[in-house]
Amino acid sequence: MSVSPPPVPEAGPAGSPAGAEAAAAATMADVAERAGVSVSTVSRTLRGLPSVSADTRDRVERAAHELSFAISRSASSLVTGRTGRIAVLGPRLESWFLGAVLAGVHTVLRETGYDLLVYSVTDLAERRAFFDRLPARRNADALLVTSFDLTPEEHAGLDALGMPVVLVSQYAPDRPSVYVDDAAGARQGVRHLVNLGHRRIAFVQPRDDTGFSWSSRARLTGYRQALEAAGIPYDDALVRRPAQHVRRELSGTIGAFMSLPEPPTAIFADSDEVAVQLISALRAAHLDVPGDMSVMGFDDHQLAEWLDLSTVAQPAREIGGAAARLACAIIESATGDERTRHVEFPTSVVARGSTAPYRPSAQTCPEAP
């Protein structure tokens, strides 16, 4: 029994073997010629950038489809001088806030055709190495710097990059910034506790040994301002900075508070993550929340509603999206007018079950007969 050899494929349209061979030779210039546009217009169109008319986009996409052409980042970069990427620098990838910001950035970049590149630095050594190398110079068209308390030297290094840099969750008067007013948010949270009748209000903020205390000073400032506005003296004994995610130190914080002659009746935590850990430590010490101690956080973490945590909400995902849109606008802008633009988002108090009105009997011992 003989077996005939398979037929030799004839030349055919794109998608057939012969068509694929032809498509392999297609270039961006071929697409531009067929569509009747410039090579740079092809690049902008196939990267999904908004500065292309609907009619031009249709012609370019049709030509690319007929030639089975797919744009490569390297080819596009040679033509436009751009990489088609936007980078994000931030600490602690496991942070809820950074994760929410990245989700917002990704949503916008997916719509505009840019890729997302993430740099994470978790300690001072990595931070120094990043700013020594400044790798984003070679790998992205803009850099979003998230949750950093930048030094003057680091600011200068970023300014020397020659690329758009947008600060996220930090305000700088002469640089594009997307942020909330952390001091105002803290004032709102403490004012909520004051309005519930609390006068002994503690403030707990995780100790920062890494140099990423981007919001710490502002939130402590807001805490102090709210106390002053309510006529409540500031008491340094009510401010504690335990190591984050160290249960022993959080338990020690609760013990220190409860050993005071006048213990606090409410705690304002620097973040929801800290607030949740404090609630766990309070319950381990047989203290009821909110019966014995009201607890308030900051962020409106995705678990805050499930855990019935009162908090100061900030729109982290929307902050990320706004930062990405601002970066894209600066990249596309011929005038650079966007470089000093600031986008401020509001904060708001979300009252849930972890805070309650002050009860004078909650932590006082009955008088002897």
C-alpha positions as CSV (number, residue, x, y, z in Angstrom):
1,M,0.0,0.0,0.0
2,S,1.5,3.3,-1.1
3,V,1.0,6.6,0.6
4,S,0.8,9.8,-1.5
5,P,2.9,12.7,-0.3
6,P,0.9,15.6,1.1
7,P,0.0,18.3,-1.4
8,V,2.2,21.3,-1.6
9,P,0.3,24.3,-0.3
10,E,-0.4,27.0,-2.8
11,A,0.0,30.7,-2.2
12,G,-3.0,31.9,-0.3
13,P,-4.4,34.7,1.9
14,A,-2.9,35.7,5.2
15,G,-3.5,32.9,7.7
16,S,-2.7,30.1,5.3
17,P,0.8,28.7,5.3
18,A,1.9,30.7,2.3
19,G,0.1,33.8,3.6
20,A,2.0,33.4,6.9
21,E,5.2,33.3,5.0
22,A,4.3,36.6,3.3
23,A,3.1,38.1,6.6
24,A,6.5,37.4,8.2
25,A,8.1,39.7,5.8
26,A,5.6,42.5,6.3
27,T,6.9,45.7,8.1
28,M,5.3,48.7,9.6
29,A,6.3,50.6,6.5
30,D,4.2,48.1,4.5
31,V,1.2,48.8,6.7
32,A,1.8,52.5,6.4
33,E,2.0,52.4,2.6
34,R,-1.2,50.3,2.3
35,A,-3.1,52.5,4.7
36,G,-1.8,55.7,3.1
37,V,-0.4,57.1,6.4
38,S,3.0,57.7,8.1
39,V,4.9,55.0,9.9
40,S,4.5,56.9,13.2
41,T,0.7,57.0,12.7
42,V,0.8,53.2,12.3
43,S,2.7,52.9,15.6
44,R,0.3,55.2,17.5
45,T,-2.7,53.4,16.1
46,L,-1.5,49.9,16.8
47,R,-0.5,50.8,20.4
48,G,-4.1,52.1,21.0
49,L,-3.1,55.7,21.7
50,P,-6.1,58.2,21.6
51,S,-4.5,60.8,19.2
52,V,-5.7,59.0,16.1
53,S,-9.0,59.7,14.2
54,A,-11.5,56.9,13.9
55,D,-11.2,56.8,10.1
56,T,-7.4,56.6,10.2
57,R,-7.6,53.9,12.9
58,D,-9.9,51.8,10.8
59,R,-7.7,52.1,7.7
60,V,-4.5,51.2,9.6
61,E,-6.1,48.2,11.4
62,R,-7.6,46.9,8.2
63,A,-4.2,47.2,6.5
64,A,-2.5,45.4,9.4
65,H,-5.1,42.7,9.3
66,E,-4.6,42.1,5.6
67,L,-0.9,41.8,6.1
68,S,-1.2,39.8,9.3
69,F,1.1,42.4,10.9
70,A,1.5,42.7,14.6
71,I,3.5,45.6,16.1
72,S,6.6,44.9,18.1
73,R,7.7,47.1,21.0
74,S,11.2,47.3,19.7
75,A,10.1,48.4,16.2
76,S,7.7,51.0,17.6
77,S,10.4,52.3,19.9
78,L,12.8,52.9,17.0
79,V,10.2,54.9,15.2
80,T,8.7,57.0,18.0
81,G,11.5,57.0,20.6
82,R,9.0,55.5,23.1
83,T,8.9,52.1,24.7
84,G,5.1,51.8,25.1
85,R,5.4,51.2,28.8
86,I,4.7,53.1,32.0
87,A,6.5,52.1,35.2
88,V,5.3,52.2,38.7
89,L,7.7,52.3,41.7
90,G,6.4,51.4,45.1
91,P,7.2,49.6,48.3
92,R,5.7,46.4,49.7
93,L,3.8,44.7,46.8
94,E,1.6,43.0,49.4
95,S,0.3,46.3,50.6
96,W,-3.5,46.7,49.9
97,F,-3.1,50.3,49.0
98,L,-0.4,49.7,46.4
99,G,-2.3,46.7,45.0
100,A,-5.5,48.9,44.6
101,V,-3.4,51.7,42.9
102,L,-1.9,49.2,40.5
103,A,-5.4,47.8,39.6
104,G,-6.4,51.4,38.7
105,V,-3.3,52.0,36.7
106,H,-3.7,48.7,34.8
107,T,-7.3,49.5,33.9
108,V,-6.3,52.8,32.3
109,L,-3.2,51.5,30.5
110,R,-5.1,48.6,29.1
111,E,-7.4,51.2,27.4
112,T,-4.6,53.4,26.1
113,G,-2.3,50.6,24.8
114,Y,0.6,51.0,27.3
115,D,2.2,48.1,29.1
116,L,2.7,48.2,32.9
117,L,6.2,47.7,34.4
118,V,6.4,47.5,38.2
119,Y,9.5,48.1,40.4
120,S,9.3,47.2,44.1
121,V,11.8,48.2,46.7
122,T,11.3,46.9,50.2
123,D,14.3,48.2,52.2
124,L,16.8,51.0,52.2
125,A,19.5,49.0,50.3
126,E,17.1,48.3,47.4
127,R,16.0,51.9,47.5
128,R,19.5,53.2,47.2
129,A,20.3,50.7,44.4
130,F,17.2,51.8,42.5
131,F,18.0,55.5,42.6
132,D,21.6,54.8,41.8
133,R,20.6,52.9,38.6
134,L,17.3,54.6,37.8
135,P,16.4,51.7,35.5
136,A,13.2,53.3,34.4
137,R,15.3,55.7,32.2
138,R,15.7,52.8,29.7
139,N,12.6,50.9,30.2
140,A,9.5,53.2,30.3
141,D,8.0,56.4,28.9
142,A,6.8,57.7,32.4
143,L,7.3,56.7,36.0
144,L,4.6,56.7,38.7
145,V,6.2,57.0,42.2
146,T,3.8,55.6,44.8
147,S,3.9,56.0,48.6
148,F,7.4,57.4,48.9
149,D,8.7,60.2,51.1
150,L,11.3,61.3,48.6
151,T,14.5,63.0,49.7
152,P,15.7,66.1,47.8
153,E,18.5,64.1,46.2
154,E,15.9,61.5,45.0
155,H,13.7,64.3,43.6
156,A,16.7,65.7,41.7
157,G,17.5,62.2,40.3
158,L,14.0,61.8,39.1
159,D,14.0,65.3,37.5
160,A,17.1,64.4,35.6
161,L,15.5,61.4,34.0
162,G,14.1,63.5,31.2
163,M,10.8,61.6,31.4
164,P,7.4,62.4,33.0
165,V,7.3,61.5,36.7
166,V,4.0,61.5,38.5
167,L,3.9,61.3,42.3
168,V,1.1,59.1,43.7
169,S,-0.2,59.6,47.2
170,Q,2.2,62.4,47.8
171,Y,1.9,66.1,47.0
172,A,4.7,68.2,45.6
173,P,3.9,71.8,44.5
174,D,6.1,71.8,41.4
175,R,5.5,68.2,40.2
176,P,2.4,66.4,38.9
177,S,0.8,64.7,41.9
178,V,-2.3,62.6,42.6
179,Y,-3.1,62.3,46.3
180,V,-5.5,62.7,49.2
181,D,-5.0,65.2,52.0
182,D,-3.8,62.8,54.7
183,A,-3.9,65.4,57.5
184,A,-7.5,66.3,56.6
185,G,-8.5,62.7,56.5
186,A,-7.0,62.1,60.0
187,R,-8.8,65.2,61.3
188,Q,-12.1,63.7,60.0
189,G,-11.4,60.4,61.7
190,V,-10.5,61.9,65.1
191,R,-13.4,64.3,64.9
192,H,-15.7,61.4,64.4
193,L,-14.4,59.9,67.7
194,V,-14.7,63.2,69.4
195,N,-18.3,63.6,68.3
196,L,-19.0,60.2,69.8
197,G,-17.9,61.7,73.2
198,H,-14.4,60.2,73.4
199,R,-11.7,62.4,75.0
200,R,-8.9,59.9,75.5
201,I,-8.1,59.0,71.9
202,A,-4.9,57.0,71.2
203,F,-3.0,57.1,67.9
204,V,-1.2,53.9,66.6
205,Q,1.1,54.1,63.7
206,P,3.4,51.3,62.6
207,R,7.1,52.0,63.1
208,D,8.9,52.7,59.8
209,D,12.5,51.8,59.6
210,T,12.7,51.8,55.8
211,G,12.2,55.5,54.8
212,F,8.8,54.9,53.2
213,S,6.8,57.0,55.7
214,W,5.0,58.8,53.0
215,S,1.8,59.6,55.0
216,S,2.9,59.1,58.6
217,R,3.8,62.7,59.4
218,A,0.6,64.1,57.8
219,R,-1.7,61.7,59.6
220,L,-0.1,62.4,62.9
221,T,-0.4,66.1,62.2
222,G,-4.1,65.7,61.5
223,Y,-4.6,63.7,64.7
224,R,-3.0,66.5,66.7
225,Q,-4.9,69.2,64.9
226,A,-8.2,67.5,65.6
227,L,-7.4,67.2,69.3
228,E,-6.4,70.8,69.5
229,A,-9.6,71.9,67.7
230,A,-11.7,70.0,70.3
231,G,-9.8,71.4,73.2
232,I,-8.2,68.1,74.1
233,P,-4.6,68.2,75.3
234,Y,-2.1,66.1,73.4
235,D,-0.7,63.3,75.4
236,D,2.5,61.6,74.1
237,A,1.6,58.5,76.1
238,L,-1.3,57.9,73.8
239,V,0.8,57.7,70.7
240,R,2.5,54.4,70.0
241,R,4.6,53.1,67.1
242,P,4.8,49.3,67.2
243,A,6.4,47.2,64.5
244,Q,3.9,46.3,61.9
245,H,2.6,42.7,61.8
246,V,4.3,41.9,65.1
247,R,1.6,40.5,67.3
248,R,3.7,40.7,70.5
249,E,4.3,44.5,70.0
250,L,0.7,45.1,69.3
251,S,-0.3,43.3,72.4
252,G,2.3,45.3,74.3
253,T,0.7,48.5,72.9
254,I,-2.7,47.5,74.3
255,G,-1.1,46.6,77.6
256,A,0.7,50.0,77.8
257,F,-2.6,51.8,77.1
258,M,-4.6,49.9,79.7
259,S,-1.9,50.5,82.3
260,L,-2.2,54.2,82.1
261,P,-4.0,56.1,85.0
262,E,-6.5,57.2,82.3
263,P,-6.6,54.6,79.6
264,P,-7.9,55.6,76.1
265,T,-11.5,54.8,75.2
266,A,-10.8,55.0,71.5
267,I,-7.9,54.3,69.1
268,F,-7.3,55.9,65.7
269,A,-5.1,53.6,63.6
270,D,-2.9,54.8,60.8
271,S,-4.3,52.2,58.5
272,D,-7.0,49.5,58.3
273,E,-4.4,46.8,58.4
274,V,-3.2,48.1,61.8
275,A,-6.7,48.6,63.0
276,V,-7.7,45.0,62.3
277,Q,-4.6,43.7,64.1
278,L,-5.4,46.0,67.1
279,I,-8.9,44.6,67.3
280,S,-7.5,41.1,67.4
281,A,-5.1,42.1,70.2
282,L,-7.9,43.9,72.2
283,R,-10.1,40.8,72.0
284,A,-7.2,38.6,73.1
285,A,-7.0,40.9,76.1
286,H,-10.7,40.3,76.8
287,L,-11.6,43.9,75.8
288,D,-14.8,44.4,73.8
289,V,-14.8,46.4,70.6
290,P,-16.5,48.9,70.7
291,G,-17.9,48.4,74.2
292,D,-14.6,48.9,76.0
293,M,-12.6,50.5,73.1
294,S,-13.7,52.1,69.8
295,V,-11.3,51.5,66.9
296,M,-11.1,53.5,63.7
297,G,-8.8,52.9,60.7
298,F,-7.8,54.7,57.5
299,D,-8.1,53.4,53.9
300,D,-11.4,51.5,53.6
301,H,-9.6,48.3,52.8
302,Q,-11.7,45.8,50.9
303,L,-12.1,43.8,54.1
304,A,-13.2,46.8,56.2
305,E,-16.9,46.4,55.4
306,W,-16.8,42.6,56.1
307,L,-15.1,43.2,59.4
308,D,-17.5,46.1,60.3
309,L,-14.6,48.5,60.7
310,S,-15.1,52.2,60.9
311,T,-12.6,54.0,58.7
312,V,-11.5,57.0,56.7
313,A,-12.0,56.0,53.1
314,Q,-9.7,57.0,50.3
315,P,-10.3,55.9,46.7
316,A,-7.1,54.0,46.0
317,R,-8.1,52.5,42.7
318,E,-9.3,55.8,41.4
319,I,-6.1,57.4,42.5
320,G,-4.1,54.9,40.4
321,G,-6.3,55.5,37.4
322,A,-6.0,59.2,37.6
323,A,-2.2,59.0,37.9
324,A,-2.0,56.8,34.8
325,R,-4.2,59.2,32.8
326,L,-2.1,62.1,33.9
327,A,1.1,60.3,32.8
328,C,-0.4,59.5,29.4
329,A,-1.5,63.2,29.0
330,I,2.0,64.4,29.8
331,I,3.5,61.9,27.3
332,E,1.2,63.0,24.5
333,S,1.3,66.7,25.4
334,A,3.4,68.9,23.1
335,T,3.4,71.8,25.5
336,G,4.1,70.1,28.8
337,D,1.2,72.0,30.4
338,E,0.3,68.9,32.4
339,R,3.6,68.8,34.3
340,T,2.4,70.9,37.2
341,R,-1.1,69.5,37.4
342,H,-2.4,68.2,40.7
343,V,-5.3,65.9,41.3
344,E,-6.7,65.8,44.8
345,F,-9.2,63.2,45.9
346,P,-11.5,63.6,48.9
347,T,-11.6,61.4,52.0
348,S,-14.7,60.5,53.9
349,V,-15.6,58.9,57.2
350,V,-17.4,55.5,56.9
351,A,-19.0,54.7,60.3
352,R,-19.4,51.0,61.1
353,G,-19.7,48.8,64.1
354,S,-16.1,49.2,65.5
355,T,-16.9,52.7,66.9
356,A,-19.6,53.6,69.4
357,P,-20.5,56.5,71.8
358,Y,-18.3,56.9,74.8
359,R,-19.6,55.0,77.9
360,P,-18.3,56.5,81.2
361,S,-18.6,53.1,82.9
362,A,-16.7,51.2,80.3
363,Q,-13.3,51.2,81.9
364,T,-13.8,52.6,85.4
365,C,-13.8,50.5,88.5
366,P,-16.8,50.7,90.8
367,E,-16.2,52.8,93.9
368,A,-15.8,51.1,97.3
369,P,-18.9,51.2,99.5
